[in-house]
């Protein structure tokens, strides 16, 4: 249990907040496993190389991650005043979102369950020294 007044606790929590530019896409209609194939390809790369990789990647998740990366770059330039040439993908990960459960009718009155998985994708950028 944290000690101190509620406002003091919030101040301490905000002081520890990550100041790196980022972008998050919630409830993306792609499974975590499929999103991670694309994210693994761009992790640690500079932003121009990452955008080139995503432009020619045939996977569906690459179009989602490309938009997300462009949003993170815009956040870095406009909110943090960073230079685009020095940016690279510091972190990128996908967390599991809620699963939509659907029913598919089968023979002899049976029903199979179809799980439509979602994910929360996050891209964090940082500046090279």
PEBEL-V310240 format. One record per residue. N is the residue number from 1. RES is the residue in three letters. PHI is phi in degrees with one decimal (none if undefined). OMEGA is omega in whole degrees, -180 to 180 (none if undefined). BURIAL is + if it has 24 or more other C-alpha atoms within 12 Angstrom, else -. Layout:
# PEBEL-V310240
n = {N | N}
res = {RES | RES}
phi = {PHI | PHI}
omega = {OMEGA | OMEGA}
burial = {BURIAL | BURIAL}
This chain:
# PEBEL-V310240
n = {1 | 2 | 3 | 4 | 5 | 6 | 7 | 8 | 9 | 10 | 11 | 12 | 13 | 14 | 15 | 16 | 17 | 18 | 19 | 20 | 21 | 22 | 23 | 24 | 25 | 26 | 27 | 28 | 29 | 30 | 31 | 32 | 33 | 34 | 35 | 36 | 37 | 38 | 39 | 40 | 41 | 42 | 43 | 44 | 45 | 46 | 47 | 48 | 49 | 50 | 51 | 52 | 53 | 54 | 55 | 56 | 57 | 58 | 59 | 60 | 61 | 62 | 63 | 64 | 65 | 66 | 67 | 68 | 69 | 70 | 71 | 72 | 73 | 74 | 75 | 76 | 77 | 78 | 79 | 80 | 81 | 82 | 83 | 84 | 85 | 86 | 87 | 88 | 89 | 90 | 91 | 92 | 93 | 94 | 95 | 96 | 97 | 98 | 99 | 100 | 101 | 102 | 103 | 104 | 105 | 106 | 107 | 108 | 109 | 110 | 111 | 112 | 113 | 114 | 115 | 116 | 117 | 118 | 119 | 120 | 121 | 122 | 123 | 124 | 125 | 126 | 127 | 128 | 129}
res = {UNK | UNK | UNK | UNK | UNK | UNK | UNK | UNK | UNK | UNK | UNK | UNK | UNK | UNK | UNK | UNK | UNK | UNK | UNK | UNK | UNK | UNK | UNK | UNK | UNK | UNK | UNK | UNK | UNK | UNK | UNK | UNK | UNK | UNK | UNK | UNK | UNK | UNK | UNK | UNK | UNK | UNK | UNK | UNK | UNK | UNK | UNK | UNK | UNK | UNK | UNK | UNK | UNK | UNK | UNK | UNK | UNK | UNK | UNK | UNK | UNK | UNK | UNK | UNK | UNK | UNK | UNK | UNK | UNK | UNK | UNK | UNK | UNK | UNK | UNK | UNK | UNK | UNK | UNK | UNK | UNK | UNK | UNK | UNK | UNK | UNK | UNK | UNK | UNK | UNK | UNK | UNK | UNK | UNK | UNK | UNK | UNK | UNK | UNK | UNK | UNK | UNK | UNK | UNK | UNK | UNK | UNK | UNK | UNK | UNK | UNK | UNK | UNK | UNK | UNK | UNK | UNK | UNK | UNK | UNK | UNK | UNK | UNK | UNK | UNK | UNK | UNK | UNK | UNK}
phi = {none | -75.3 | -99.7 | 108.4 | -73.6 | -57.7 | -66.7 | -67.2 | -64.2 | -64.8 | -61.2 | -65.0 | -66.1 | -70.5 | -68.9 | -88.6 | -66.3 | -71.8 | -96.4 | -69.9 | -69.2 | -150.2 | -146.3 | -132.3 | -114.6 | -99.2 | 58.9 | -71.3 | -83.3 | -146.9 | -72.7 | -61.0 | -60.9 | -71.5 | -68.5 | -67.7 | -59.4 | -74.5 | -65.1 | -63.8 | -72.6 | -107.9 | -62.6 | 86.9 | -84.7 | -74.7 | -65.8 | -68.3 | -65.1 | -63.1 | -64.4 | -66.1 | -62.2 | -68.7 | -64.9 | -107.9 | -86.1 | -76.9 | -71.6 | -63.9 | -65.4 | -65.4 | -68.3 | -66.9 | -69.5 | -62.6 | -62.5 | -66.0 | -65.8 | -63.1 | -65.9 | -65.3 | -64.7 | -63.8 | -62.8 | -65.4 | -72.8 | -85.2 | -90.0 | -105.8 | 65.4 | -88.1 | -90.1 | -62.3 | -66.5 | -94.8 | -83.1 | -144.5 | -81.3 | -77.1 | -139.2 | -154.0 | -152.6 | -126.7 | -107.3 | -72.0 | -104.7 | -68.6 | -103.0 | -84.9 | -104.8 | -125.2 | -111.9 | -117.1 | -67.0 | -125.8 | -67.3 | 59.2 | 77.2 | -82.7 | -138.9 | -100.6 | -91.6 | -109.9 | -106.4 | -98.4 | -85.0 | -124.6 | -147.4 | -111.1 | -104.1 | -127.5 | -123.8 | -117.6 | -103.9 | -151.2 | -101.3 | -74.9 | -82.0}
omega = {-179 | 180 | 177 | 180 | -177 | -180 | 177 | 179 | 179 | 178 | 179 | -180 | 180 | 178 | -180 | -175 | 179 | -178 | 180 | 179 | -178 | 174 | -177 | 175 | -179 | 176 | 176 | -177 | 176 | -178 | -179 | -178 | -179 | 177 | -177 | 175 | -180 | -177 | 179 | -178 | -176 | -176 | 178 | -178 | 173 | -167 | -180 | 176 | -180 | 178 | 178 | 178 | -178 | -179 | -176 | 177 | -175 | -176 | 180 | -177 | -177 | 178 | 178 | -177 | 178 | 177 | -180 | 179 | 177 | 177 | 179 | 177 | 178 | 177 | -180 | -177 | -173 | -175 | -175 | 180 | -179 | 179 | -175 | -177 | -177 | -175 | 172 | -179 | -178 | 180 | 168 | -177 | 178 | 176 | -178 | 175 | 179 | 180 | 175 | -178 | -179 | -178 | 176 | -179 | 180 | -176 | 174 | 173 | 179 | 177 | 175 | 179 | 173 | 179 | 178 | -172 | 175 | 180 | 175 | -175 | -180 | 176 | 179 | 179 | 174 | -177 | 176 | 179 | none}
burial = {- | - | - | - | - | - | - | - | - | - | - | - | - | - | - | - | - | - | - | + | + | + | + | + | + | - | - | + | + | + | + | + | - | + | + | + | + | + | + | + | + | + | + | - | + | + | + | - | - | + | + | - | + | + | - | - | - | - | - | - | + | + | + | + | + | + | - | + | + | + | + | + | + | - | + | + | - | - | - | - | - | - | - | + | - | - | + | + | + | + | + | + | + | + | + | + | - | - | - | - | - | - | - | - | - | - | - | - | - | - | - | - | - | - | - | - | - | + | + | + | + | + | + | + | + | + | + | - | -}
